[in-house]
Amino acid sequence: MNNLPDALKNMFLLDPEITFLNHGSYGACPKPVFKSYQKYQMELEMHPVKFMQEDVYRLLEISRKSLSDYINCDKDDLIYVSNPTHAVGTVIHNISINPGDEVLSTNLEYGSCDRMWTYDSEQKDYKYIQADITLPIENKEEFLNEFWSSANEQTKYIFISQITSSTGMILPIPDIVIEAKKRGIKTIIDGAHVPAHIPLDIKELDPDYYTGALHKWLCCPKGISFLYVKKEYQEGIQPMVKSWGWGEEYEKFKSSIQLHSPSRFINVFQWQGTTDMSAFFTVPEAIQFQNEYDWKTVRSRCFDMVIEARNRITDITKLPKICPDSWLGHMATILFPIEDTASFKKTLYNDYQIEIPVMSHKDNTAFRISVQGYNSEADIDHLINSLEELI
Ligand SMILES: Cc1ncc(COP(=O)(O)O)c(C=O)c1O
């Protein structure tokens, strides 16, 4: 077991010269999964027509079945898109909202999604409310009280991350979904960091809309995410791009539509024009890879390393921790005194070969560490020794 991080390091394509503690941004793909990705790409280039017109649909079905077993939902309740921004954009495109209504969110959301909500709310004259979350978080009750204090009769939707990008914190989403239901508010959950990070059971959580990235913690190649839509909202849902699977309800299109699935939801979304969907087919291989390497154990070793690293760094800085240990998984954002965040990041990369994101929020500066199966204690030691030199 002790040599597992080294063995796993060998299984990934990451440059061994870099201490890579930033899995959270775009993930990293193990060699066997990447190999099967390339095998699909090869098939596509060898048989472009057969692959695009026949194989794609069969492979998508197999992949959706595998993912739906993994996150516990019906395989026809989810579609693949390249990234969570695309998934959230699709939901925003479809929400039914009136001037004066409100969407409740937080000030911890991902920038691309904030931008889409801001644009849409200005166009349609509703309010996008970002509850100001006070850090450090003391406990769940305080967080929930602060969040719900921004809700009111006008709140029609909640948009919130289950694990936030800027802080790495795991938010109490099951509590929020339960309370939202009681208040008649629909939930749109941004679970970009969730699949293969913390358990996800869609049927149990029962959100209205949910997106997760699969190239992050499940380690698929770049460019695969899913959008889950509860059955009752699938009927009229529209893709942002309408293509050959769209229009079965229109007489004039009926004769030219090739229906690949009994589900309209699947048909209107899965063909979006010529594109390389090879990453979409790799879900079964990625799940199999993590099963083979006992990822439950790998994950718990990573979680321990995150807590230990955070303890060691805050011992040096004497700065507060932004949340209790139990709010963390594979990632932690740690306050650190930094004069110029851009040059600090450059120095870490150029002089110490360390890859981590560095950020500033209000008056604080911080960085985020991610620990994945390929990271070893030596990576953390190198980070901490370097920080000691730089502080
Ligand atoms: C919480 C969260 N939401 C959404 C996204 C959007 O991802 P992308 O830019 O790939 O669409 C990210 C990306 O890291 C994220 O962390």
The ligand as a MOL file (V3000), in Angstrom:
LIG
                    3D

  0  0  0     0  0            999 V3000
M  V30 BEGIN CTAB
M  V30 COUNTS 16 16 0 0 0
M  V30 BEGIN ATOM
M  V30 1 C -17.7420 24.5340 -9.2940 0
M  V30 2 C -17.4740 24.6370 -10.7630 0
M  V30 3 N -18.4970 24.8700 -11.5940 0
M  V30 4 C -18.3490 24.9620 -12.9110 0
M  V30 5 C -17.1050 24.8100 -13.4840 0
M  V30 6 C -17.0300 24.9820 -14.9670 0
M  V30 7 O -16.1600 24.1920 -15.6410 0
M  V30 8 P -15.8730 24.5250 -17.1780 0
M  V30 9 O -15.1460 25.8120 -17.2320 0
M  V30 10 O -15.0670 23.3690 -17.6220 0
M  V30 11 O -17.1970 24.6000 -17.8400 0
M  V30 12 C -15.9890 24.5580 -12.6670 0
M  V30 13 C -14.6530 24.3670 -13.2470 0
M  V30 14 O -13.6760 24.0830 -12.6060 0
M  V30 15 C -16.1840 24.4680 -11.2800 0
M  V30 16 O -15.1710 24.2430 -10.4420 0
M  V30 END ATOM
M  V30 BEGIN BOND
M  V30 1 1 1 2
M  V30 2 1 2 3
M  V30 3 2 2 15
M  V30 4 2 3 4
M  V30 5 1 4 5
M  V30 6 1 5 6
M  V30 7 2 5 12
M  V30 8 1 6 7
M  V30 9 1 7 8
M  V30 10 2 8 9
M  V30 11 1 8 10
M  V30 12 1 8 11
M  V30 13 1 12 13
M  V30 14 1 12 15
M  V30 15 2 13 14
M  V30 16 1 15 16
M  V30 END BOND
M  V30 END CTAB
M  END
